[in-house]
Amino acid sequence: MALETGDIITFERTFTKEDVEIFTRISGDEGIHHLTPDEKGRLVVQGLLTAVLPTKVGGDHNVLARTMNFEFLRPVFTDDTIVCRVTIGQYEKQEKKRTAITASFRCHNQLEKEVLTGEFAGVILERDT
């Protein structure tokens, strides 16, 4: 599916304890809040693990990111379902088989509380087929 300026892509993910455990091993982010459950038995999901949500659009469309900006607004816990809404701000063909792309995103939890906002920019390189 080709993107266009103004397109909105929405998807969701529920973070699990296993997600946090795997990311802890990969990242080395072993903050006590990621290892010790709260009174409800939940772990705090690492901010950068939460930040993988908008990068899914980049992966789905082969974006080579140049910049990514995140604003973490509130914690995300295991078993939270986060909905991410990405809005394409620019999708413009350029020279040398490149397409410039910019996008902004907003993510909220199942309680409609915003947890993460930001934007990214990059290029998509066309491949010879």
C-alpha positions in Angstrom: 0.0 0.0 0.0 1.4 3.4 -1.0 1.2 6.1 1.5 0.0 9.6 0.9 0.2 12.9 2.9 -2.6 13.0 5.4 -3.0 9.2 5.7 -3.6 8.0 9.2 -2.5 4.5 10.3 -3.8 3.1 13.5 -2.8 -0.1 15.3 -2.6 -1.4 18.8 -0.5 -3.7 21.0 -0.9 -5.1 24.5 2.4 -5.3 26.3 3.1 -8.5 28.4 5.5 -9.4 31.2 7.4 -11.5 28.7 7.9 -8.4 26.4 9.4 -6.5 29.4 11.6 -9.4 30.4 13.0 -9.9 26.8 13.5 -6.1 26.4 15.3 -6.0 29.7 17.8 -8.6 28.5 18.3 -7.0 25.2 18.6 -3.4 26.4 20.1 -3.8 29.8 17.5 -1.4 31.2 17.2 -3.1 34.6 15.4 -0.3 36.5 13.8 -1.8 39.6 10.3 -0.7 38.3 10.9 -3.0 35.3 11.8 -6.0 37.5 9.5 -5.6 40.5 5.7 -5.8 40.1 3.6 -3.1 41.7 0.7 -3.8 44.1 -1.4 -4.8 41.1 1.2 -7.3 39.8 2.2 -5.1 36.9 5.7 -4.1 35.6 6.4 -0.7 34.1 7.2 -1.1 30.4 10.4 0.5 29.3 9.9 3.8 27.5 11.9 2.7 24.5 9.9 -0.5 24.3 6.7 1.6 24.2 8.5 3.7 21.5 8.6 0.7 19.1 4.9 1.3 18.4 5.3 4.1 15.9 8.4 2.5 14.4 6.1 -0.3 13.1 4.9 2.1 10.4 8.5 2.6 9.4 9.1 -1.1 9.2 6.0 -1.8 7.3 7.0 0.8 4.6 10.8 0.4 4.6 11.5 3.8 6.1 15.1 4.6 6.9 14.7 6.9 9.8 16.8 10.0 10.1 15.2 11.6 13.2 12.8 10.3 15.8 11.5 12.4 18.7 9.5 11.1 21.6 7.7 12.6 24.5 6.8 10.1 27.2 3.8 11.4 29.0 2.9 8.7 31.5 3.9 5.1 32.4 2.8 2.1 30.4 2.2 -1.1 32.4 2.2 -4.7 31.4 -1.3 -5.7 30.2 -2.0 -2.2 29.0 -3.3 -2.0 25.5 -1.8 1.0 23.6 -3.3 2.4 20.5 -0.9 4.2 18.2 -2.2 6.7 15.6 0.4 7.8 13.0 -0.4 10.7 10.7 1.7 11.1 7.5 2.8 14.7 7.3 4.9 14.5 4.1 5.2 11.8 1.5 7.1 13.3 -1.4 9.0 11.7 -4.3 12.5 13.1 -4.7 15.4 12.4 -7.0 17.4 9.2 -7.1 14.5 6.9 -6.3 13.9 8.4 -2.9 10.7 9.4 -1.1 10.9 11.8 1.8 8.5 11.0 4.7 7.6 12.7 7.9 4.9 11.6 10.4 3.6 12.5 13.8 2.1 10.0 16.3 0.0 9.9 19.4 -0.4 6.8 21.6 -3.0 6.3 24.3 -3.9 3.5 26.7 -7.1 1.6 27.2 -8.3 4.4 29.5 -7.8 6.9 26.7 -4.9 8.5 28.6 -2.2 9.7 26.2 1.1 8.0 27.0 3.5 8.9 24.1 3.6 11.5 21.4 6.3 12.5 18.8 7.3 12.5 15.2 9.8 10.9 12.9 11.4 11.7 9.5 13.3 9.7 7.0 13.5 8.4 3.5 12.2 5.4 1.6 14.5 4.0 -1.1 13.0 2.4 -4.1 14.5 -1.0 -4.9 15.1 -2.2 -8.4 12.8 -5.1 -9.2 
